[in-house]
Amino acid sequence: MKQLIIISQLMLTFSFLTGCASENVTPPSQNNALNSISNSNAAKEKKGIMQESLDSWLQDDWLPTIQKDKNIRKKYMKVEKKESPQTQLIESQETNKTKESPATTYVEKTDKAFTLQEYVDKAEAYMKEKPNNYEESNVKKLESLPAIGK
């Protein structure tokens, strides 16, 4: 009797496992029902609102602020040279020093690897230029929340 129970359990387990293993599985990209609800190419078609917001902040706020800092320009950036007369270096008559024209632009050096120290230096330059204002930030609201605040 004991052998019959063991054999029947093994037969059921074997039939169950082989039945699941032989079923054809449709990959998510070929699943029409899934694609009708959520197209997997949706993210490739357009950026999300958070990515657009981050990109605009980087272009409009972060990069211009960082490019103003002389240490950052010296250490991590190079002068983009164009052939137009506006971007040429201007020689001052009185001081005999070379001045940069207002149209001179700085771009990231491409021959270096990104380091954490570079980010820290740039963040420090940004915070020096635009310090945090405790009154305008959401710190008070967050601290008043029971799970996060004090």
N, C-alpha and C positions, 0 to 999 in steps of 0.2 A: 504494500500500500504506500509506503514511504517512497519507494522508487517511482511509482506512478505519479505521485504529486510532484516530485523533482523533475521528472521527464516532461510533464504537462507545463510546468512553469518555464522550463527551458524552451519548449516548443513555442509557447506564447511570446516569450521574450525575443526569440529568434525571428518569428514572423513579424512582430512589431518593429524591430530594428531594421530588418531588411525592407519592409514596406516603406518606411520613412526615408531610407537611403536611396531607394530607387525612384522616388518622385522627382520629376523635373522641376527645378527651381528657376523662376524667371528673375533675371537681374533687374535691379530698380530702374535702370535706364530703358529697359524694354517693357516695363509694366505700364500698359495703357491706362489702367484705372488710376494708378498713382500719378502718372503724368497729366491726366485730366484735372486732378486736384491741385497739384503743385509741380510746375515745370522745373526740372533741374537746371535749365539754362537761364532761369530768371535772373540769377545773380550776375551772369556774364553780360546781360543786356544793358543794365543800368546800375549805377551805384546807389547804395542806400543813403538815407538822409544823414546818418551819423558819419559815413565816410565823406560825403560832400561837405558837411560842416567841418570836419577835421582838415580836409584838403584846403578849404578856403581859409581856415585859421592859419594853417601853415604858410600859405602864400601871402596872405594879407597882414599877418601879425608877427609870426615867429621869425620868418626869414629876414624881413626888413629890420627887425629889432636886433637880430644876431649879427647882421652884416654891418651894423654901426659900430660894434665893438672892435677896437684896434687889435687886441690880443687874439681874438677869434680869427680876424682876417689874416693876421700874420701867421698863425699856427695852422689853421685848417682850410684856408681859402686861397684862391689865386685870382689875379686880375684878369678879367676877360677883355682881351684886346680886339678892337674893331678898327677898321681902316678909316672910319669917318672922322672928320676933324674935331667933333665934339668930344670924342673919347681919348684924344691925344693928351699927353701930359703937357702942362703949360709951365713955362719957365717964368718965374717972377723976376722982374727987373730990380726991385729994391733989395730983396733978401738973397738972391741967387740960389733959392731952394726950389726944388721941384714940387709943384702942387698937383693934386689930382683934379681933373675936371669933374663937374657934377654928374656927368653922364657915365663915369667909370662904374662898372659893375663888378661884383665879386661873385665867383661861383665856387662850389665845393671842389676840392682837389679829387681827381678820379684815380690817382695812382696810390692811394692809401686805403687801408682797411679801417672799418669803423671800430672805435673802441668805446668802452664805457666812460673813460675819462673825457673823451670828446663831448659826449652827451652832458656830462656833469659840468664841464666848462661852459657849454652853450646855455645850459639851464641857469647857471650862476649869472651869466651875462644878461639873460632875459629877466631874471628876478631883480637884478640891479637896476635895469632900465624901467621895469614895470613891477614895483613891489605890490604885494597883496594888500588889499584894503579889507580889514576885518568887518567893517560896517556894511560893505556892499556884498560880501560873500555869503554863502549859505551855511557858514559854520554854526551860527546861532540856531538855525532851524534844525540842523543835524544833531547838535548837542541837546536839543530839547526832546528829541525822540527817545522813548523809553528804552529801546533795545540798543541804541547806539550812544546816546548822550550820557550825561552824568546823572 
